[in-house]
């Protein structure tokens, strides 16, 4: 390890300088989830926590499905940045923002049938559904800002401007947390207050992100007044790339949503306990996503420069740091997991059940490390079909297939399937990467 660190000292520093701001800003992402859960979890009844878990899961499903907007933007922009194609950088920004706006308006138009589908799939009781509707009906109108923010964040990552996403996420989440506490605790707006806090924060962040991008484009001489950005052929290529990432994201979110909806069928307390425990996965994601985002930018730039050796180097460095963070998280959850649960909620039955299932989230960081890091690698390489195919295999066999076999285990079966799913995602992506190296396909 010491030799590896010393030999590539400059590269380690470069990766961490890009990942560092993302890691620091991502701390506020799980912190937001913790605050949401904590302020709602202390309202005195499990149906408030279950309701926001259901409503926010549906919103997360929709917005995470739109995560293809950020991933495709980062990969394409990083490759254009490696080629030093300043005109293409401007074209990609405009095309992606146009696509994000169209998707957001579609989500708002479909909000009513989406709420009906939420009730049908969850089979939750009326008290839980009322809280879920209260959250969803407000939060859905933040879609235009939230989706365009994904594009702007991805674009800044692609041009290796790590401080931009840091500022963007920091402002979004701190604003959200402050408003969350004010609306829910002081104004007693309940679940709707949490939704309004998120909506306002998204639009404030959008205005700030536009300002950052305009300043960065001016500084680097990037042409944002390009006339070729509406090319039908180029938009078609963007849609094809995003289609495969969308399918990949859909399969991923189906697995997470299944946990929520099936948990709701088991019972209100199970749903609430799983909502608490899924915050642990959010804690894991802030560091591993930071490394993965840096990997996207570094690998994409290396591909734009047509350097196979640089691609391999960035992959190895990313896995090294990802592994260290995963071990750190497992240790933290082992020592402090019970205390974190009690911090999130004081509902006795929820605390008891969440503690019972805590061992699953202790092993989850190690099981999930590979999928986080190789997602970043494949985004940088813009290998969307490979991401789609490995995700479909992992979801079909690693999650739904295994859960069908152990469904009698109830909630233990859900957590076993989720852990196996995350592990298989990393393994299948690693196998595909090794095949690409062997067949000399990294630059294709």
C-alpha positions in Angstrom: 0.0 0.0 0.0 2.8 2.4 0.9 4.5 1.8 -2.4 1.2 2.3 -4.3 0.6 5.6 -2.5 4.2 6.9 -3.1 4.4 5.8 -6.7 1.3 7.6 -7.8 1.3 10.5 -5.2 0.5 13.2 -7.7 -2.4 11.1 -9.2 -3.8 10.4 -5.7 -3.7 14.1 -5.0 -5.4 15.0 -8.3 -8.2 12.4 -7.7 -8.8 13.5 -4.1 -8.8 17.2 -5.0 -11.6 16.5 -7.4 -13.4 14.0 -5.2 -12.9 16.0 -2.0 -15.3 18.8 -2.6 -17.9 16.3 -3.8 -17.4 14.2 -0.6 -17.7 17.3 1.6 -20.9 18.5 -0.1 -22.4 15.1 -0.2 -22.2 15.0 3.6 -25.1 17.4 3.5 -27.1 14.9 1.3 -27.5 12.2 3.9 -27.6 14.9 6.5 -30.7 16.2 4.8 -32.2 12.7 4.8 -31.3 12.4 8.5 -33.0 15.7 9.3 -36.1 14.8 7.3 -36.4 11.5 9.1 -35.6 13.0 12.5 -38.0 15.9 12.4 -40.8 13.7 11.0 -39.8 10.8 13.2 -40.4 12.8 16.3 -43.9 13.9 15.5 -45.1 11.0 17.7 -46.6 8.5 15.3 -45.1 6.0 12.8 -47.6 7.0 10.1 -45.9 10.4 9.6 -42.5 8.7 9.1 -44.1 6.0 6.9 -45.9 8.6 4.8 -42.8 10.7 4.1 -40.9 7.5 3.4 -43.5 6.5 0.8 -43.9 10.0 -0.8 -40.2 10.7 -0.9 -39.5 7.2 -2.3 -41.7 8.0 -5.3 -40.1 11.4 -5.8 -36.7 9.8 -5.5 -37.6 7.2 -7.9 -38.7 9.8 -10.5 -35.7 12.0 -10.0 -33.2 9.2 -9.8 -34.6 7.8 -13.0 -33.7 11.2 -14.5 -30.2 10.6 -13.2 -29.3 9.7 -16.7 -29.2 13.4 -17.4 -26.3 13.9 -15.1 -24.4 10.8 -16.0 -24.6 11.2 -19.7 -23.7 14.8 -19.4 -20.6 14.1 -17.3 -19.3 11.3 -19.5 -19.8 13.2 -22.8 -18.5 16.5 -21.4 -15.4 14.9 -19.9 -14.5 13.3 -23.2 -15.0 16.6 -25.0 -12.9 18.3 -22.4 -10.1 15.7 -23.0 -10.3 16.6 -26.7 -10.3 20.4 -25.9 -13.4 20.8 -28.0 -14.8 24.1 -26.6 -17.7 24.3 -29.1 -18.9 20.8 -28.3 -18.9 21.6 -24.6 -21.4 24.4 -25.3 -23.6 22.2 -27.5 -23.8 19.4 -25.0 -24.9 21.8 -22.2 -27.8 23.2 -24.3 -29.0 19.8 -25.5 -29.0 18.3 -22.1 -30.9 21.2 -20.5 -33.5 21.0 -23.3 -33.9 17.3 -22.5 -34.1 17.9 -18.8 -36.9 20.5 -19.2 -38.9 18.2 -21.4 -38.7 15.3 -18.9 -39.6 17.5 -16.0 -42.7 18.8 -17.7 -43.7 15.3 -18.5 -43.4 14.2 -14.9 -45.7 17.1 -13.7 -48.3 16.2 -16.4 -48.3 12.6 -15.1 -48.4 13.4 -11.4 -52.1 12.4 -10.8 -51.8 8.9 -12.3 -48.4 8.5 -10.5 -50.2 9.1 -7.2 -52.8 6.5 -8.0 -50.2 4.0 -8.9 -48.4 4.8 -5.6 -51.5 3.9 -3.6 -52.1 0.7 -5.6 -48.6 -0.7 -5.4 -48.1 0.2 -1.7 -51.5 -0.9 -0.4 -50.7 1.4 2.6 -53.4 2.5 5.0 -55.3 5.8 4.5 -53.3 7.7 7.2 -50.0 6.8 5.5 -51.3 7.7 2.0 -52.6 11.1 3.2 -49.1 12.0 4.4 -47.5 10.6 1.2 -49.9 12.7 -1.0 -49.2 15.8 1.0 -45.5 15.4 0.3 -45.7 14.4 -3.3 -48.2 17.0 -4.5 -45.8 19.8 -3.5 -42.5 18.2 -4.3 -43.3 17.2 -7.9 -43.3 20.9 -8.9 -39.6 21.1 -8.1 -38.9 18.8 -11.1 -37.8 21.5 -13.6 -35.2 22.9 -11.3 -34.1 19.6 -9.8 -33.5 18.0 -13.3 -31.8 21.0 -14.8 -29.5 21.0 -11.7 -28.5 17.4 -12.5 -27.4 18.6 -16.0 -25.5 21.6 -14.6 -23.8 19.5 -11.9 -22.8 16.9 -14.5 -21.4 19.6 -16.9 -19.3 21.1 -14.1 -17.9 17.7 -13.2 -17.1 17.0 -16.8 -14.9 20.0 -17.0 -13.2 19.1 -13.7 -14.7 22.0 -11.8 -15.0 20.2 -8.5 -15.8 23.3 -6.5 -18.9 24.0 -8.6 -20.9 20.9 -7.6 -19.6 21.4 -4.1 -21.1 24.9 -3.9 -24.3 23.7 -5.6 -25.0 20.8 -3.3 -23.9 22.7 -0.3 -26.4 25.5 -1.0 -29.2 23.1 -1.9 -28.9 20.9 1.1 -28.2 23.6 3.8 -31.1 25.7 2.5 -33.2 22.5 2.6 -32.2 21.6 6.1 -32.8 25.1 7.5 -36.2 25.4 5.8 -37.1 21.8 6.9 -36.6 22.6 10.5 -38.4 26.0 10.2 -41.4 24.7 8.3 -41.9 21.4 10.2 -40.7 22.3 13.8 -41.6 26.0 14.1 -44.5 26.4 11.7 -46.0 22.9 12.3 -46.5 22.3 8.5 -45.8 18.6 9.0 -44.9 16.5 6.0 -45.9 19.2 3.6 -43.3 21.5 5.2 -40.5 19.1 4.3 -41.7 19.1 0.7 -41.9 22.9 0.5 -38.4 23.1 1.9 -37.0 20.9 -0.8 -38.9 22.7 -3.6 -37.6 26.2 -2.6 -34.1 24.9 -2.1 -34.1 23.3 -5.6 -35.0 26.6 -7.3 -32.5 28.7 -5.3 -29.8 26.2 -6.3 -30.8 26.3 -10.0 -30.3 30.1 -10.1 -26.9 29.7 -8.4 -25.8 26.9 -10.7 -26.7 28.9 -13.8 -24.5 31.8 -12.5 -21.6 29.4 -11.9 -21.8 27.8 -15.3 -21.9 31.2 -17.1 -18.9 32.4 -15.1 -17.0 29.2 -15.8 -17.8 29.3 -19.6 -16.7 32.9 -19.9 -13.4 32.1 -18.0 -12.5 29.1 -20.2 -13.7 30.5 -23.5 -16.5 28.0 -24.0 -19.0 29.0 -26.6 -22.5 28.9 -25.2 -24.0 30.7 -28.2 -23.4 27.7 -30.5 -25.9 27.3 -33.3 -25.5 23.6 -34.0 -26.9 22.4 -30.6 -30.4 21.6 -32.0 -29.0 19.2 -34.6 -31.6 16.4 -34.9 -28.8 13.7 -35.4 -26.9 14.9 -32.3 -30.0 15.0 -30.2 -30.8 11.5 -31.4 -27.4 10.3 -30.3 -27.9 11.9 -26.9 -31.4 10.2 -26.6 -29.9 6.8 -27.4 -27.2 7.1 -24.7 -29.8 8.4 -22.2 -32.2 5.6 -23.1 -29.8 2.9 -21.9 -28.9 4.8 -18.8 -32.6 5.3 -18.1 -33.3 1.6 -18.4 -30.4 0.9 -16.0 -31.7 3.5 -13.5 -35.2 2.1 -13.8 -34.1 -1.4 -12.9 -32.1 0.1 -9.9 -35.0 2.1 -8.6 -37.5 -0.8 -9.0 -35.3 -2.7 -6.6 -35.3 0.1 -4.0 -39.0 0.9 -4.5 -39.8 -2.8 -4.1 -38.2 -2.6 -0.7 -40.4 0.3 0.3 -43.7 -1.0 -1.2 -43.2 -4.6 0.1 -42.2 -3.2 3.5 -45.5 -1.3 3.5 -47.3 -4.6 2.8 -45.6 -6.2 5.8 -46.6 -3.4 8.1 -46.3 0.3 9.0 -43.5 -0.4 11.5 -41.5 -2.4 9.0 -41.8 0.4 6.4 -40.7 3.0 8.9 -37.7 0.9 10.1 -36.5 0.3 6.6 -36.8 4.0 5.9 -34.5 4.7 8.9 -32.0 2.0 7.8 -31.9 3.2 4.2 -30.4 6.4 5.5 -27.3 4.4 6.4 -26.9 3.6 2.6 -27.2 7.4 2.0 -24.3 7.9 4.5 -22.2 5.4 2.5 -23.0 7.1 -0.8 -21.6 10.5 0.1 -18.0 9.2 0.1 -18.3 6.5 -2.5 -20.2 8.8 -4.9 -17.6 11.4 -4.4 -14.9 9.0 -5.6 -17.2 7.7 -8.3 -17.9 11.2 -9.6 -14.2 12.0 -9.7 -13.6 8.7 -11.6 -16.2 9.7 -14.2 -14.4 12.9 -14.9 -10.9 11.4 -14.9 -11.7 8.3 -16.9 -13.8 10.4 -19.4 -11.0 12.8 -19.9 -8.5 9.9 -20.4 -10.7 8.4 -23.0 -10.9 11.8 -24.8 -7.1 11.9 -24.8 -7.1 8.3 -26.1 -4.9 7.0 -23.2 -5.6 3.4 -22.1 -2.9 3.5 -19.4 -4.5 6.6 -17.8 -7.9 4.9 -17.8 -6.5 1.8 -16.0 -4.6 4.1 -13.5 -7.7 6.0 -12.6 -9.7 2.8 -12.2 -7.1 1.4 -9.8 -6.9 4.6 -7.8 -10.7 4.8 -7.5 -11.0 1.2 -6.3 -8.2 1.8 -3.7 -9.9 4.8 -2.1 -13.4 3.3 -2.4 -12.2 0.2 -0.5 -10.8 2.2 2.3 -14.0 4.2 2.7 -16.1 1.1 2.6 -14.2 -0.5 5.5 -14.4 2.7 7.5 -18.2 2.8 7.1 -18.7 -0.8 8.2 -16.6 -0.1 11.3 -18.6 3.0 12.1 -21.9 1.3 11.7 -20.8 -1.6 13.8 -19.8 0.7 16.7 -22.4 3.5 16.4 -25.2 2.0 14.4 -27.7 1.7 17.4 -27.0 5.2 18.5 -27.6 6.5 14.9 -31.0 4.7 14.9 -32.0 6.3 18.2 -30.9 9.7 16.8 -33.3 9.3 13.8 -36.4 8.3 15.7 -37.8 7.8 19.2 -40.7 5.6 18.3 -40.0 2.5 20.4 -41.3 -0.1 18.0 -39.4 1.5 15.1 -36.1 1.6 17.1 -36.5 -2.0 18.1 -37.1 -3.3 14.6 -34.4 -1.1 12.9 -31.9 -2.4 15.5 -32.9 -6.0 14.7 -32.0 -5.5 11.1 -28.9 -3.4 11.7 -26.4 -6.2 10.8 -27.4 -6.0 7.1 -26.3 -2.4 6.8 -23.0 -3.1 8.6 -21.9 -5.4 5.8 -23.6 -3.4 3.0 -20.7 -0.8 2.5 -18.3 -3.6 1.6 -20.8 -5.4 -0.6 -21.8 -2.2 -2.4 -18.3 -0.6 -2.9 -17.7 -2.2 -6.4 -21.0 -1.1 -7.9 -20.5 2.5 -6.8 -17.0 2.8 -8.2 -17.5 0.9 -11.5 -20.6 2.9 -12.2 -18.3 5.9 -12.3 -15.9 4.2 -14.6 -18.5 3.2 -17.1 -20.1 6.6 -17.1 -16.7 8.1 -17.9 -16.4 5.6 -20.8 -20.0 6.3 -21.9 -20.6 2.5 -22.0 -24.3 2.8 -21.3 -25.3 -0.5 -22.9 -22.9 -2.3 -20.5 -24.3 -0.5 -17.5 -27.8 -1.4 -18.7 -27.1 -5.1 -19.3 -25.2 -5.7 -16.0 -27.9 -3.9 -14.1 -30.7 -6.0 -15.7 -28.8 -9.2 -14.8 -28.2 -8.1 -11.2 -31.8 -7.0 -10.7 -33.3 -10.1 -12.2 -31.2 -12.7 -10.5 -29.5 -10.9 -7.6 -32.6 -9.1 -6.3 -35.9 -10.4 -7.5 -34.7 -13.9 -8.2 -33.1 -14.3 -4.7 -36.0 -12.6 -3.0 -38.4 -15.1 -4.6 -36.3 -17.9 -3.2 -36.2 -16.5 0.4 -39.5 -14.6 0.5 -40.5 -16.6 3.6 -37.8 -14.6 5.4 -40.0 -11.5 5.0 -37.9 -8.4 5.8 -34.7 -10.4 6.3 -35.3 -11.6 2.8 -35.6 -8.1 1.5 -32.3 -7.1 3.0 -30.6 -10.3 1.9 -31.8 -9.6 -1.7 -30.6 -5.9 -1.6 -27.2 -6.9 -0.3 -26.7 -9.6 -2.9 -28.0 -7.2 -5.6 -25.4 -4.5 -4.8 -22.6 -7.1 -4.7 -23.6 -8.7 -8.0 -23.7 -5.2 -9.7 -20.1 -4.6 -8.7 -19.0 -8.1 -9.8 -20.7 -8.0 -13.2 -19.3 -4.5 -14.0 -15.8 -5.7 -12.9 -16.0 -8.7 -15.2 -17.2 -6.6 -18.1 -14.3 -4.1 -17.5 -11.8 -6.9 -17.4 -13.1 -8.2 -20.7 -12.8 -4.8 -22.3 -9.2 -4.5 -21.1 -8.4 -8.0 -22.5 -10.1 -7.2 -25.9 -8.6 -3.7 -26.1 -12.1 -2.1 -26.2 -11.6 0.7 -23.6 -11.3 3.5 -26.3 -14.3 2.3 -28.4 
